Amino acid sequence: LDNNFATYDYVEEIEKYYYLFKKDGISYKLYRVDKNNIDVYKYILNVPTTNIYFKDDYLYYVYKTKLYYYSDSIGLKIILENSELEFNDTIKYHIY
């Protein structure tokens, strides 16, 4: 990986991108870097966790009682809210 990534707290390599997490208080600033253009860092959004599911150019994560979805074209949206999500980590759901 690029030596510049060493300043980030967590790096995830997914398909054609690197996702970089930089701690910012109680959340993380999330950046995306295209593997074909590693000099360009795109800020995505602040996230409360590094436990994120990446699919294509989309990302999903659970925080407290909500399942969030992000895409460049739509932005951040809540796609599911259920109080069990906060306390029960055995709940299974499928994203397709």
Backbone hydrogen bonds, N-H to C=O, Kabsch-Sander energy under -0.5 kcal/mol:
donor,donor_aa,acceptor,acceptor_aa,energy
5,F,2,D,-1.8
6,A,3,N,-1.6
7,T,4,N,-1.1
8,Y,5,F,-2.0
9,D,21,F,-1.9
10,Y,21,F,-1.4
12,E,19,Y,-2.8
14,I,12,E,-0.7
14,I,17,Y,-2.1
17,Y,14,I,-2.9
18,Y,33,V,-2.4
19,Y,12,E,-3.3
20,L,18,Y,-0.5
20,L,31,Y,-2.6
21,F,10,Y,-2.9
22,K,29,K,-2.2
24,D,27,S,-3.4
26,I,24,D,-0.5
27,S,24,D,-1.5
28,Y,47,V,-3.2
29,K,22,K,-3.0
30,L,28,Y,-0.5
30,L,45,L,-2.3
31,Y,20,L,-2.6
31,Y,29,K,-0.5
32,R,42,K,-2.7
33,V,18,Y,-2.7
34,D,40,V,-0.5
35,K,16,K,-2.7
37,N,34,D,-1.8
40,V,37,N,-1.9
41,Y,39,D,-0.6
42,K,32,R,-2.6
42,K,40,V,-0.5
43,Y,41,Y,-0.6
44,I,30,L,-3.4
45,L,30,L,-0.8
47,V,28,Y,-2.8
52,I,50,T,-1.7
53,Y,60,Y,-3.0
54,F,52,I,-0.6
55,K,58,Y,-2.2
58,Y,55,K,-2.6
59,L,70,Y,-1.9
60,Y,53,Y,-2.4
61,Y,68,Y,-1.6
63,Y,66,K,-2.5
66,K,63,Y,-2.0
67,L,80,L,-2.9
68,Y,61,Y,-3.4
68,Y,66,K,-0.6
69,Y,77,K,-2.9
70,Y,59,L,-2.3
71,S,75,G,-1.3
75,G,71,S,-2.9
77,K,69,Y,-2.9
79,I,67,L,-2.9
79,I,77,K,-0.5
80,L,67,L,-1.2
82,N,65,T,-2.6
85,L,82,N,-1.6
86,E,83,S,-1.0
87,F,83,S,-0.6
87,F,84,E,-0.7
88,N,84,E,-2.8
89,D,87,F,-0.7
91,I,88,N,-1.0
96,Y,94,H,-0.5
